[in-house]
Amino acid sequence: MTERDISNNWSPTRARKPDQSTQLSRTPEVGTTQSSGVPATGYNLKSVTQQQDKNSETLPTNHSEPKFNINGIVEKLPRWMKSWVLWSIVLTVVPSGIGFISMSMLLKLPSAPNCPQIFWPLASASVRLHCASLAASKQNVNDLLQAIALVRDLPKDHPLRGQINDLLEEWSRDILQLADQSFQSGNLDEAIATARQIPENLEARSIVEEQITKWQSIWSKAEEIYQKSETELQERRWQSAFMLSAKLLRVNNRYWSTTKYDELNNIIVTAREDGDKLDQAESLARRRSVDNLLEAIKLANSISSNSYLHQKAQELIPDFGRKILDLAEARMKRRDADRALEIARQIPSIPSLQSEIDDFIVLGEAKRSAWVGTVTGLEVAISQAQQIDASREIYNQAQELISRWQIEIEDVSRLDKARNLASQGTINYLNAAISEAQMIPNNNPRAQEARTEMSRWRSQVESIEDQPFLDRAEQMALLVDPVSLQAAIAEASQIRSGRALYPAAQKKIKNWTAQIQRIQDQPYLDEARMAASSGDLNTAISKARRLANSGRALAGEAQTDIDSWQEQIRARDNWRKARQVAVTGTPEALVEAIRLADQVSSRNILRMDVNVAIDQWSQQILQIAISQSTSDITRGIETARLVPRGSSAYTDAQQQIRTWKRFLMPPPAPVATPDLLPTPSFTPVPITEQSSDPIDDNL
């Protein structure tokens, strides 16, 4: 049996073939007995030779030739044995067969032990070592542990103990290496379990717990990084999550630095995209319109279930749906049932909100029927509300509405009857309608509607009763004299406060009173205006002030005239003072004169004379400045600056100031030029020539 056969019979794992030298050294000698009791089949050449020599000694040693008759012997043989062909074949085949068998026996190697069938208590150390090496060559944990178990308990003083200890150390480290491979592949528990299978009494066992502690530390650090990154994702801090994930690249574990790092990065990218969707959804929801909220729900629903933000999205969806339902309820409160129901039906299916949406629609349909305002509509509303099951949350509300609508049916009937009576339009029928509506109690659903109708019908009655007073008053006022107007006021005043036509009557009374006052006061205002036209403004103001302080119809006009006359007086005073000041002729006096004259309003008739005077005084100031510049340019500049903006001399004054400033400026220093360079030619600008460059007037 070959080594491969032994390996295949012992374990399903294919063993590595040991070196030929190792195999030969571990083959038991001829004559030894295997643990199974079966003699070994191997042998050596020396033993075979000795056995042949021993056999040869048993043969006879007589060297004399035998005496016999060969022909007689031949004749006694059977006929077939006398055939020369037979003997030729025999002499050819027999030596060849003997030679083949001999060579086969000489070349055949001793067979390896059958490890699975060995009775280990009786197995020799060499057999154990051979089978252990064979098992260890498979490089898996179970076979390495079997290899260790085969040789670790051999005596300490065994001749092979040195080789055995080296192999035990090697196999233990192989197991630890396999455990590390499990750790690097992401199986921490498997790595720990594998490492702890190394026997306690081996030297390598001393580093097992140290290695396990190292693995656990690396694993805990990686898990902490991963969990922190997940926390940042849930808070939508993407940059922080990316920075944390990068730390996994420095973790001394292939599983965390590759597989989990890639996984986390993919999660972050996906979560960031989902976060953008949620941000957009929340932004849309803040606008509180139906279309925006529906789009927000659509975006939130698009976030997949394996996303870190899926839970957050699912929490937001009911909030968005609730806002849509709030919009529908707001419409319903405004009695816009059609739009309210349309909005509610657009809300997509939301499990936590669906029952509330269904109830809103059912009750909304009933309200819409009730708000038609007819008995038939109320009966339909009651029928619809009665379909709401007692288990629903709105059952009690529906029952209250049913009770209200049943009472309202009676009120509607009374109101319909009252309206029919009022439609006749006479005082008797209107009073009858009011009496019918008064039978509706104040705590009934249609009580407010009934009060509104009764107020309208009372107004109609009062208008019918009081309209004759107002008609007669208007007829009296057509003459437009104080006596007729006073009679009209007396007639309209018979309409009492609180009556329907009272506001209209009071408005007419106010107009007629104002007409009387104008007729009475107009002569006094005309007299004041006559005084003003003659130039006696103080007398005009005195006369008009009596009207202005009376609060009568012409008080406003009188006050307007007074303001105009007072402004004229102030303008004349300022114009007079300006001319008096200007007589002095100094720049300062002329400036003060211009200031006083400029206070005359542009609407005043004196303004034309004022403008002419201001231009003349401005020219005087400029001439004074020019005169001063002959001896003191700086003083001339200061005086020229007094010329007011907008006057005819202002532009000339500014131009003259610039000319004087250029004159005061020192010429620029000449720039030295090399002899080899041509000297540029230029034409000096006279100081009187105006430069195109603007110069600050404040310099």
C-alpha positions as semicolon CSV with decimal commas, in nm:
position;residue;x (nm);y (nm);z (nm)
1;M;0,000;0,000;0,000
2;T;0,142;0,342;-0,098
3;E;0,155;0,655;0,120
4;R;-0,125;0,812;-0,080
5;D;-0,346;0,508;-0,008
6;I;-0,273;0,538;0,363
7;S;-0,360;0,905;0,361
8;N;-0,684;0,855;0,173
9;N;-0,794;0,573;0,404
10;W;-0,726;0,784;0,717
11;S;-0,877;1,118;0,631
12;P;-1,084;1,273;0,350
13;T;-0,827;1,550;0,334
14;R;-0,547;1,482;0,087
15;A;-0,210;1,471;0,262
16;R;0,110;1,622;0,137
17;K;0,368;1,354;0,034
18;P;0,661;1,351;0,277
19;D;1,018;1,350;0,151
20;Q;1,156;1,012;0,034
21;S;1,437;1,028;0,285
22;T;1,190;1,071;0,570
23;Q;0,981;0,783;0,444
24;L;1,274;0,547;0,420
25;S;1,406;0,640;0,760
26;R;1,069;0,566;0,918
27;T;1,019;0,222;0,751
28;P;1,036;-0,058;1,012
29;E;1,309;-0,317;0,969
30;V;1,248;-0,670;0,845
31;G;1,137;-0,899;1,117
32;T;0,962;-0,636;1,327
33;T;0,597;-0,677;1,405
34;Q;0,341;-0,399;1,354
35;S;0,101;-0,309;1,630
36;S;-0,168;-0,499;1,448
37;G;0,028;-0,827;1,485
38;V;0,088;-0,869;1,113
39;P;0,456;-0,913;1,013
40;A;0,597;-0,637;0,809
41;T;0,631;-0,709;0,440
42;G;0,953;-0,516;0,391
43;Y;1,295;-0,678;0,376
44;N;1,657;-0,599;0,288
45;L;1,903;-0,755;0,039
46;K;2,146;-0,883;0,303
47;S;1,881;-1,094;0,475
48;V;1,776;-1,245;0,142
49;T;2,136;-1,344;0,060
50;Q;2,190;-1,502;0,400
51;Q;1,874;-1,704;0,363
52;Q;1,986;-1,829;0,022
53;D;2,325;-1,932;0,161
54;K;2,156;-2,119;0,444
55;N;1,940;-2,310;0,201
56;S;2,237;-2,399;-0,010
57;E;2,409;-2,566;0,285
58;T;2,132;-2,823;0,313
59;L;2,210;-2,968;-0,033
60;P;2,428;-3,291;-0,074
61;T;2,802;-3,236;-0,107
62;N;2,883;-3,549;-0,322
63;H;3,101;-3,436;-0,612
64;S;3,110;-3,772;-0,798
65;E;2,912;-3,808;-1,122
66;P;2,601;-4,023;-1,101
67;K;2,591;-4,343;-1,290
68;F;2,278;-4,396;-1,489
69;N;2,165;-4,471;-1,845
70;I;2,034;-4,150;-1,998
71;N;1,890;-4,321;-2,295
72;G;1,692;-4,551;-2,078
73;I;1,547;-4,266;-1,889
74;V;1,452;-4,086;-2,208
75;E;1,281;-4,387;-2,345
76;K;1,069;-4,419;-2,031
77;L;0,937;-4,061;-2,063
78;P;0,591;-4,001;-2,213
79;R;0,578;-3,901;-2,573
80;W;0,477;-3,538;-2,515
81;M;0,784;-3,492;-2,293
82;K;1,006;-3,600;-2,577
83;S;0,903;-3,302;-2,797
84;W;1,193;-3,063;-2,854
85;V;0,949;-2,776;-2,908
86;L;0,808;-2,819;-2,556
87;W;1,149;-2,817;-2,400
88;S;1,250;-2,514;-2,599
89;I;0,950;-2,321;-2,461
90;V;1,013;-2,447;-2,105
91;L;1,380;-2,350;-2,118
92;T;1,283;-2,002;-2,240
93;V;0,987;-1,920;-2,012
94;V;1,107;-2,061;-1,679
95;P;1,439;-1,866;-1,654
96;S;1,265;-1,549;-1,767
97;G;0,993;-1,589;-1,501
98;I;1,245;-1,662;-1,230
99;G;1,443;-1,353;-1,327
100;F;1,134;-1,131;-1,331
101;I;1,023;-1,254;-0,989
102;S;1,371;-1,206;-0,847
103;M;1,398;-0,848;-0,978
104;S;1,049;-0,766;-0,848
105;M;1,144;-0,888;-0,503
106;L;1,470;-0,697;-0,511
107;L;1,310;-0,368;-0,627
108;K;1,000;-0,373;-0,405
109;L;1,018;-0,112;-0,120
110;P;0,890;-0,189;0,229
111;S;0,522;-0,076;0,268
112;A;0,432;0,227;0,487
113;P;0,229;0,168;0,805
114;N;-0,153;0,194;0,775
115;C;-0,204;0,481;1,023
116;P;-0,584;0,457;1,062
117;Q;-0,559;0,089;1,160
118;I;-0,267;0,117;1,405
119;F;-0,325;0,027;1,770
120;W;-0,152;0,330;1,914
121;P;-0,072;0,202;2,265
122;L;0,168;-0,047;2,105
123;A;0,294;0,178;1,822
124;S;0,661;0,272;1,814
125;A;0,782;0,633;1,832
126;S;0,894;0,624;1,468
127;V;0,548;0,509;1,358
128;R;0,381;0,782;1,568
129;L;0,617;1,043;1,429
130;H;0,557;0,926;1,074
131;C;0,178;0,933;1,110
132;A;0,190;1,265;1,295
133;S;0,397;1,424;1,020
134;L;0,159;1,286;0,763
135;A;-0,139;1,433;0,948
136;A;0,029;1,770;1,005
137;S;0,112;1,798;0,637
138;K;-0,260;1,849;0,565
139;Q;-0,241;2,192;0,738
140;N;-0,585;2,199;0,895
141;V;-0,663;2,245;1,261
142;N;-0,804;1,900;1,335
143;D;-0,516;1,715;1,170
144;L;-0,257;1,938;1,337
145;L;-0,419;1,867;1,675
146;Q;-0,415;1,493;1,595
147;A;-0,046;1,517;1,504
148;I;0,029;1,692;1,835
149;A;-0,171;1,431;2,028
150;L;0,024;1,143;1,867
151;V;0,368;1,254;1,986
152;R;0,336;1,498;2,276
153;D;0,305;1,224;2,544
154;L;0,620;1,031;2,439
155;P;0,883;1,004;2,715
156;K;1,093;1,313;2,781
157;D;1,413;1,109;2,741
158;H;1,319;0,952;2,410
159;P;1,594;0,979;2,148
160;L;1,351;1,154;1,910
161;R;1,236;1,407;2,174
162;G;1,439;1,694;2,025
163;Q;1,286;1,643;1,681
164;I;0,942;1,596;1,838
165;N;0,966;1,923;2,037
166;D;1,062;2,115;1,726
167;L;0,769;1,966;1,541
168;L;0,530;2,037;1,829
169;E;0,640;2,401;1,829
170;E;0,599;2,420;1,451
171;W;0,256;2,259;1,452
172;S;0,134;2,482;1,738
173;R;0,239;2,791;1,546
174;D;0,068;2,646;1,238
175;I;-0,254;2,624;1,439
176;L;-0,206;2,981;1,563
177;Q;-0,144;3,091;1,204
178;L;-0,467;2,922;1,093
179;A;-0,646;3,096;1,379
180;D;-0,503;3,431;1,264
181;Q;-0,628;3,356;0,913
182;S;-0,977;3,315;1,060
183;F;-0,932;3,644;1,247
184;Q;-0,818;3,823;0,933
185;S;-1,117;3,677;0,748
186;G;-1,355;3,828;1,003
187;N;-1,423;3,524;1,228
188;L;-1,304;3,638;1,571
189;D;-1,487;3,372;1,770
190;E;-1,358;3,099;1,542
191;A;-1,003;3,234;1,571
192;I;-1,024;3,239;1,952
193;A;-1,172;2,888;1,965
194;T;-0,903;2,759;1,731
195;A;-0,616;2,916;1,924
196;R;-0,742;2,781;2,255
197;Q;-0,733;2,426;2,120
198;I;-0,353;2,432;2,145
199;P;-0,273;2,206;2,446
200;E;-0,186;2,375;2,772
201;N;0,144;2,191;2,820
202;L;0,303;2,322;2,500
203;E;0,539;2,619;2,492
204;A;0,334;2,794;2,224
205;R;0,037;2,798;2,462
206;S;0,200;3,085;2,652
207;I;0,140;3,329;2,363
208;V;-0,215;3,215;2,287
209;E;-0,392;3,440;2,542
210;E;-0,165;3,729;2,449
211;Q;-0,261;3,685;2,083
212;I;-0,630;3,653;2,171
213;T;-0,613;3,976;2,376
214;K;-0,452;4,150;2,079
215;W;-0,723;4,022;1,844
216;Q;-0,999;4,133;2,080
217;S;-0,843;4,477;2,119
218;I;-0,817;4,523;1,743
219;W;-1,172;4,398;1,696
220;S;-1,316;4,623;1,968
221;K;-1,138;4,926;1,824
222;A;-1,275;4,849;1,477
223;E;-1,627;4,795;1,611
224;E;-1,609;5,124;1,802
225;I;-1,504;5,311;1,487
226;Y;-1,784;5,146;1,289
227;Q;-2,047;5,225;1,553
228;K;-1,937;5,589;1,584
229;S;-1,957;5,625;1,209
230;E;-2,307;5,476;1,216
231;T;-2,407;5,727;1,485
232;E;-2,281;6,014;1,270
233;L;-2,480;5,876;0,978
234;Q;-2,799;5,874;1,181
235;E;-2,734;6,237;1,270
236;R;-2,663;6,312;0,902
237;R;-2,308;6,432;0,968
238;W;-2,160;6,291;0,649
239;Q;-1,812;6,444;0,667
240;S;-1,756;6,315;1,018
241;A;-1,875;5,967;0,914
242;F;-1,630;5,964;0,621
243;M;-1,341;6,068;0,847
244;L;-1,424;5,794;1,096
245;S;-1,450;5,530;0,824
246;A;-1,099;5,617;0,705
247;K;-0,966;5,499;1,042
248;L;-1,062;5,143;0,948
249;L;-0,784;5,147;0,689
250;R;-0,533;5,160;0,974
251;V;-0,688;4,868;1,163
252;N;-0,457;4,563;1,165
253;N;-0,725;4,332;1,031
254;R;-0,788;4,254;0,666
255;Y;-1,161;4,200;0,717
256;W;-1,214;4,543;0,878
257;S;-0,971;4,734;0,656
258;T;-1,115;4,597;0,332
259;T;-1,455;4,430;0,351
260;K;-1,605;4,637;0,634
261;Y;-1,437;4,958;0,513
262;D;-1,585;4,914;0,165
263;E;-1,920;4,821;0,318
264;L;-1,920;5,130;0,542
265;N;-1,820;5,362;0,259
266;N;-2,098;5,228;0,040
267;I;-2,339;5,279;0,328
268;I;-2,218;5,638;0,378
269;V;-2,255;5,720;0,008
270;T;-2,604;5,573;0,002
271;A;-2,697;5,739;0,330
272;R;-2,575;6,074;0,203
273;E;-2,791;6,043;-0,106
274;D;-3,083;5,944;0,115
275;G;-3,002;6,235;0,347
276;D;-3,025;6,477;0,056
277;K;-3,364;6,330;-0,025
278;L;-3,481;6,375;0,334
279;D;-3,351;6,734;0,345
280;Q;-3,539;6,810;0,026
281;A;-3,850;6,639;0,163
282;E;-3,837;6,840;0,486
283;S;-3,780;7,161;0,291
284;L;-4,085;7,088;0,076
285;A;-4,294;7,004;0,382
286;R;-4,216;7,341;0,540
287;R;-4,396;7,514;0,252
288;R;-4,722;7,355;0,370
289;S;-4,890;7,310;0,037
290;V;-5,060;6,990;-0,071
291;D;-4,841;6,934;-0,378
292;N;-4,518;6,994;-0,184
293;L;-4,622;6,762;0,097
294;L;-4,716;6,488;-0,148
295;E;-4,376;6,524;-0,314
296;A;-4,211;6,508;0,030
297;I;-4,388;6,177;0,104
298;K;-4,279;6,043;-0,234
299;L;-3,915;6,129;-0,162
300;A;-3,928;5,973;0,186
301;N;-4,083;5,653;0,045
302;S;-3,801;5,626;-0,210
303;I;-3,547;5,557;0,068
304;S;-3,484;5,181;0,069
305;S;-3,544;4,963;0,374
306;N;-3,173;4,879;0,414
307;S;-3,077;5,247;0,443
308;Y;-2,969;5,390;0,777
309;L;-3,220;5,671;0,725
310;H;-3,510;5,439;0,643
311;Q;-3,643;5,456;0,999
312;K;-3,615;5,835;1,003
313;A;-3,794;5,854;0,669
314;Q;-4,071;5,629;0,794
315;E;-4,111;5,852;1,100
316;L;-4,142;6,162;0,883
317;I;-4,403;6,019;0,644
318;P;-4,687;6,021;0,903
319;D;-4,591;6,379;0,994
320;F;-4,617;6,483;0,629
321;G;-4,949;6,301;0,598
322;R;-5,074;6,469;0,915
323;K;-4,993;6,812;0,768
324;I;-5,193;6,729;0,455
325;L;-5,483;6,616;0,672
326;D;-5,455;6,941;0,869
327;L;-5,492;7,134;0,543
328;A;-5,801;6,928;0,461
329;E;-5,948;6,995;0,807
330;A;-5,882;7,369;0,766
331;R;-6,079;7,361;0,442
332;M;-6,356;7,169;0,614
333;K;-6,377;7,433;0,889
334;R;-6,433;7,692;0,617
335;R;-6,715;7,469;0,491
336;D;-6,527;7,396;0,170
337;A;-6,614;7,028;0,186
338;D;-6,540;6,952;-0,181
339;R;-6,179;7,075;-0,161
340;A;-6,129;6,920;0,186
341;L;-6,232;6,575;0,063
342;E;-6,024;6,613;-0,253
343;I;-5,714;6,686;-0,042
344;A;-5,778;6,396;0,197
345;R;-5,816;6,146;-0,088
346;Q;-5,473;6,243;-0,225
347;I;-5,294;6,125;0,090
348;P;-5,112;5,797;0,007
349;S;-5,158;5,488;0,219
350;I;-4,999;5,547;0,562
351;P;-5,074;5,263;0,807
352;S;-5,053;5,473;1,124
353;L;-5,278;5,743;0,975
354;Q;-5,506;5,550;0,742
355;S;-5,794;5,495;0,987
356;E;-5,801;5,866;1,068
357;I;-5,803;5,955;0,698
358;D;-6,089;5,713;0,631
359;D;-6,290;5,854;0,920
360;F;-6,233;6,211;0,801
361;I;-6,361;6,121;0,454
362;V;-6,670;5,942;0,583
363;L;-6,766;6,224;0,819
364;G;-6,672;6,487;0,559
365;E;-6,916;6,335;0,314
366;A;-7,189;6,358;0,578
367;K;-7,104;6,722;0,656
368;R;-7,111;6,812;0,289
369;S;-7,462;6,671;0,262
370;A;-7,573;6,856;0,576
371;W;-7,436;7,189;0,453
372;V;-7,667;7,185;0,155
373;G;-7,911;7,340;0,401
374;T;-8,217;7,139;0,303
375;V;-8,415;6,878;0,488
376;T;-8,319;6,620;0,226
377;G;-7,949;6,705;0,266
378;L;-7,971;6,668;0,642
379;E;-8,145;6,334;0,614
380;V;-7,872;6,207;0,378
381;A;-7,606;6,334;0,622
382;I;-7,769;6,146;0,910
383;S;-7,780;5,828;0,702
384;Q;-7,411;5,859;0,613
385;A;-7,303;5,928;0,972
386;Q;-7,501;5,630;1,101
387;Q;-7,275;5,400;0,897
388;I;-6,978;5,478;1,125
389;D;-6,909;5,180;1,348
390;A;-6,900;5,217;1,727
391;S;-6,539;5,098;1,730
392;R;-6,419;5,402;1,536
393;E;-6,265;5,700;1,716
394;I;-6,505;5,947;1,557
395;Y;-6,814;5,749;1,660
396;N;-6,905;5,988;1,946
397;Q;-6,853;6,292;1,722
398;A;-7,074;6,133;1,457
399;Q;-7,348;6,067;1,713
400;E;-7,336;6,430;1,829
401;L;-7,370;6,550;1,471
402;I;-7,661;6,314;1,411
403;S;-7,844;6,458;1,714
404;R;-7,770;6,811;1,596
405;W;-7,883;6,742;1,244
406;Q;-8,208;6,588;1,369
407;I;-8,285;6,910;1,558
408;E;-8,168;7,113;1,260
409;I;-8,426;6,944;1,040
410;E;-8,700;7,107;1,250
411;D;-8,522;7,444;1,235
412;V;-8,484;7,424;0,859
413;S;-8,852;7,355;0,826
414;R;-8,939;7,663;1,033
415;L;-8,690;7,880;0,842
416;D;-8,826;7,763;0,510
417;K;-9,176;7,859;0,624
418;A;-9,056;8,199;0,752
419;R;-8,874;8,274;0,427
420;N;-9,185;8,194;0,229
421;L;-9,381;8,443;0,441
422;A;-9,113;8,713;0,414
423;S;-9,100;8,677;0,038
424;Q;-9,441;8,854;0,023
425;G;-9,261;9,177;0,117
426;T;-9,537;9,346;0,320
427;I;-9,508;9,457;0,682
428;N;-9,763;9,198;0,799
429;Y;-9,595;8,907;0,623
430;L;-9,251;9,021;0,738
431;N;-9,370;9,037;1,099
432;A;-9,525;8,691;1,060
433;A;-9,192;8,559;0,927
434;I;-9,016;8,710;1,226
435;S;-9,262;8,542;1,463
436;E;-9,206;8,205;1,297
437;A;-8,827;8,236;1,315
438;Q;-8,845;8,337;1,682
439;M;-8,972;7,988;1,762
440;I;-8,626;7,848;1,694
441;P;-8,446;7,828;2,036
442;N;-8,122;8,017;2,079
443;N;-7,931;7,694;2,151
444;N;-8,042;7,523;1,829
445;P;-7,799;7,476;1,538
446;R;-7,983;7,718;1,310
447;A;-8,043;7,984;1,580
448;Q;-7,774;8,216;1,443
449;E;-7,911;8,183;1,091
450;A;-8,259;8,256;1,222
451;R;-8,136;8,572;1,404
452;T;-7,968;8,691;1,088
453;E;-8,286;8,647;0,888
454;M;-8,498;8,817;1,154
455;S;-8,262;9,117;1,161
456;R;-8,289;9,147;0,786
457;W;-8,666;9,124;0,796
458;R;-8,687;9,386;1,076
459;S;-8,475;9,619;0,865
460;Q;-8,717;9,574;0,580
461;V;-9,009;9,659;0,810
462;E;-8,832;9,968;0,947
463;S;-8,736;10,081;0,598
464;I;-9,094;10,051;0,483
465;E;-9,212;10,248;0,789
466;D;-8,943;10,527;0,781
467;Q;-8,891;10,578;0,410
468;P;-9,176;10,835;0,388
469;F;-8,994;11,065;0,638
470;L;-8,681;11,057;0,430
471;D;-8,867;11,112;0,106
472;R;-9,048;11,424;0,243
473;A;-8,720;11,563;0,381
474;E;-8,549;11,532;0,045
475;Q;-8,837;11,716;-0,120
476;M;-8,810;12,003;0,128
477;A;-8,435;12,037;0,078
478;L;-8,471;12,095;-0,295
479;L;-8,525;12,471;-0,239
480;V;-8,175;12,504;-0,087
481;D;-8,252;12,795;0,145
482;P;-8,190;12,793;0,521
483;V;-8,558;12,766;0,611
484;S;-8,628;12,474;0,373
485;L;-8,309;12,299;0,472
486;Q;-8,392;12,336;0,840
487;A;-8,740;12,189;0,775
488;A;-8,582;11,892;0,591
489;I;-8,353;11,832;0,887
490;A;-8,649;11,834;1,125
491;E;-8,838;11,582;0,909
492;A;-8,541;11,342;0,877
493;S;-8,471;11,363;1,249
494;Q;-8,795;11,174;1,318
495;I;-8,613;10,851;1,222
496;R;-8,491;10,716;1,555
497;S;-8,149;10,577;1,637
498;G;-8,120;10,205;1,579
499;R;-8,369;10,203;1,292
500;A;-8,267;10,072;0,952
501;L;-8,268;10,412;0,778
502;Y;-8,109;10,601;1,066
503;P;-7,754;10,608;0,915
504;A;-7,886;10,732;0,579
505;A;-8,097;10,999;0,752
506;Q;-7,801;11,121;0,958
507;K;-7,582;11,149;0,650
508;K;-7,839;11,367;0,477
509;I;-7,889;11,579;0,789
510;K;-7,512;11,643;0,803
511;N;-7,507;11,758;0,438
512;W;-7,805;11,989;0,485
513;T;-7,652;12,140;0,801
514;A;-7,330;12,215;0,612
515;Q;-7,528;12,387;0,337
516;I;-7,696;12,613;0,595
517;Q;-7,360;12,704;0,749
518;R;-7,206;12,788;0,412
519;I;-7,500;13,015;0,331
520;Q;-7,462;13,190;0,669
521;D;-7,078;13,219;0,679
522;Q;-6,986;13,284;0,317
523;P;-7,027;13,668;0,348
524;Y;-6,769;13,681;0,629
525;L;-6,514;13,481;0,428
526;D;-6,576;13,696;0,122
527;E;-6,516;14,010;0,331
528;A;-6,178;13,871;0,452
529;R;-6,072;13,786;0,100
530;M;-6,161;14,140;-0,015
531;A;-5,930;14,282;0,253
532;A;-5,650;14,054;0,142
533;S;-5,691;14,151;-0,222
534;S;-5,650;14,513;-0,124
535;G;-5,321;14,430;0,050
536;D;-5,448;14,443;0,409
537;L;-5,341;14,090;0,496
538;N;-5,352;14,138;0,873
539;T;-5,717;14,248;0,861
540;A;-5,801;13,957;0,630
541;I;-5,642;13,712;0,870
542;S;-5,829;13,861;1,168
543;K;-6,168;13,829;0,995
544;A;-6,105;13,478;0,863
545;R;-5,981;13,349;1,198
546;R;-6,331;13,380;1,348
547;L;-6,455;13,129;1,091
548;A;-6,158;12,903;1,119
549;N;-6,206;12,858;1,492
550;S;-6,582;12,795;1,470
551;G;-6,570;12,434;1,345
552;R;-6,841;12,513;1,093
553;A;-6,854;12,414;0,726
554;L;-6,622;12,693;0,599
555;A;-6,361;12,650;0,876
556;G;-6,128;12,453;0,650
557;E;-6,138;12,705;0,369
558;A;-6,081;12,994;0,612
559;Q;-5,775;12,822;0,762
560;T;-5,627;12,758;0,416
561;D;-5,664;13,129;0,330
562;I;-5,506;13,230;0,661
563;D;-5,202;13,008;0,597
564;S;-5,157;13,159;0,252
565;W;-5,179;13,517;0,378
566;Q;-4,936;13,450;0,662
567;E;-4,684;13,303;0,417
568;Q;-4,712;13,616;0,202
569;I;-4,643;13,834;0,506
570;R;-4,332;13,629;0,591
571;A;-4,213;13,645;0,227
572;R;-4,245;14,024;0,218
573;D;-4,056;14,053;0,547
574;N;-3,774;13,824;0,427
575;W;-3,750;14,006;0,095
576;R;-3,734;14,339;0,271
577;K;-3,468;14,221;0,515
578;A;-3,263;14,063;0,233
579;R;-3,250;14,388;0,042
580;Q;-3,156;14,578;0,355
581;V;-2,869;14,341;0,435
582;A;-2,744;14,337;0,075
583;V;-2,689;14,714;0,087
584;T;-2,375;14,659;0,297
585;G;-2,208;14,493;-0,004
586;T;-1,967;14,264;0,182
587;P;-1,944;13,894;0,081
588;E;-2,087;13,790;0,416
589;A;-2,380;14,034;0,389
590;L;-2,453;13,921;0,036
591;V;-2,454;13,557;0,147
592;E;-2,698;13,639;0,432
593;A;-2,917;13,834;0,188
594;I;-2,927;13,536;-0,045
595;R;-3,024;13,308;0,248
596;L;-3,312;13,534;0,354
597;A;-3,439;13,584;0,001
598;D;-3,427;13,213;-0,073
599;Q;-3,690;13,153;0,200
600;V;-3,955;13,308;-0,025
601;S;-4,171;13,025;-0,157
602;S;-4,156;12,938;-0,523
603;R;-4,537;12,983;-0,531
604;N;-4,511;13,342;-0,412
605;I;-4,541;13,625;-0,662
606;L;-4,221;13,778;-0,520
607;R;-4,013;13,478;-0,620
608;M;-3,932;13,614;-0,965
609;D;-3,777;13,931;-0,813
610;V;-3,594;13,715;-0,559
611;N;-3,431;13,502;-0,830
612;V;-3,305;13,810;-1,016
613;A;-3,164;13,955;-0,694
614;I;-2,989;13,629;-0,599
615;D;-2,815;13,617;-0,939
616;Q;-2,702;13,978;-0,903
617;W;-2,571;13,924;-0,549
618;S;-2,389;13,607;-0,663
619;Q;-2,215;13,802;-0,938
620;Q;-2,116;14,064;-0,681
621;I;-1,957;13,796;-0,462
622;L;-1,759;13,660;-0,760
623;Q;-1,636;14,006;-0,855
624;I;-1,524;14,065;-0,496
625;A;-1,338;13,732;-0,506
626;I;-1,162;13,824;-0,832
627;S;-1,067;14,160;-0,687
628;Q;-0,928;13,992;-0,373
629;S;-0,726;13,740;-0,578
630;T;-0,500;14,015;-0,714
631;S;-0,344;14,045;-0,371
632;D;-0,443;13,721;-0,199
633;I;-0,543;13,425;-0,416
634;T;-0,631;13,208;-0,117
635;R;-0,874;13,470;0,013
636;G;-1,023;13,501;-0,335
637;I;-1,081;13,125;-0,342
638;E;-1,257;13,135;-0,005
639;T;-1,482;13,421;-0,118
640;A;-1,564;13,250;-0,451
641;R;-1,679;12,946;-0,261
642;L;-1,959;13,157;-0,110
643;V;-2,134;13,177;-0,448
644;P;-2,448;12,961;-0,398
645;R;-2,509;12,653;-0,611
646;G;-2,776;12,710;-0,874
647;S;-2,702;13,078;-0,924
648;S;-2,587;13,208;-1,260
649;A;-2,239;13,287;-1,122
650;Y;-2,179;12,944;-0,966
651;T;-2,021;12,781;-1,276
652;D;-1,789;13,077;-1,336
653;A;-1,691;13,078;-0,970
654;Q;-1,596;12,709;-0,973
655;Q;-1,392;12,748;-1,291
656;Q;-1,208;13,047;-1,142
657;I;-1,135;12,846;-0,824
658;R;-0,974;12,567;-1,028
659;T;-0,761;12,819;-1,217
660;W;-0,639;12,974;-0,894
661;K;-0,559;12,632;-0,744
662;R;-0,346;12,534;-1,042
663;F;-0,160;12,860;-1,009
664;L;-0,088;12,786;-0,644
665;M;0,040;12,432;-0,719
666;P;0,426;12,408;-0,758
667;P;0,546;12,272;-1,096
668;P;0,655;11,904;-1,096
669;A;1,030;11,837;-1,048
670;P;1,213;11,757;-1,376
671;V;1,301;11,392;-1,432
672;A;1,668;11,324;-1,511
673;T;1,717;11,137;-1,838
674;P;2,029;10,956;-1,963
675;D;2,230;11,135;-2,230
676;L;2,180;10,847;-2,470
677;L;1,803;10,881;-2,455
678;P;1,629;11,156;-2,657
679;T;1,479;11,438;-2,449
680;P;1,099;11,444;-2,493
681;S;0,959;11,769;-2,618
682;F;0,643;11,921;-2,464
683;T;0,452;12,247;-2,464
684;P;0,397;12,403;-2,121
685;V;0,037;12,470;-2,030
686;P;-0,029;12,829;-1,925
687;I;-0,175;12,875;-1,580
688;T;-0,477;13,043;-1,729
689;E;-0,555;12,741;-1,949
690;Q;-0,818;12,509;-1,805
691;S;-0,703;12,151;-1,746
692;S;-0,925;11,858;-1,830
693;D;-0,830;11,683;-1,506
694;P;-1,080;11,748;-1,227
695;I;-0,941;11,908;-0,912
696;D;-1,107;11,869;-0,572
697;D;-1,277;12,193;-0,477
698;N;-1,188;12,132;-0,113
699;L;-0,809;12,154;-0,176
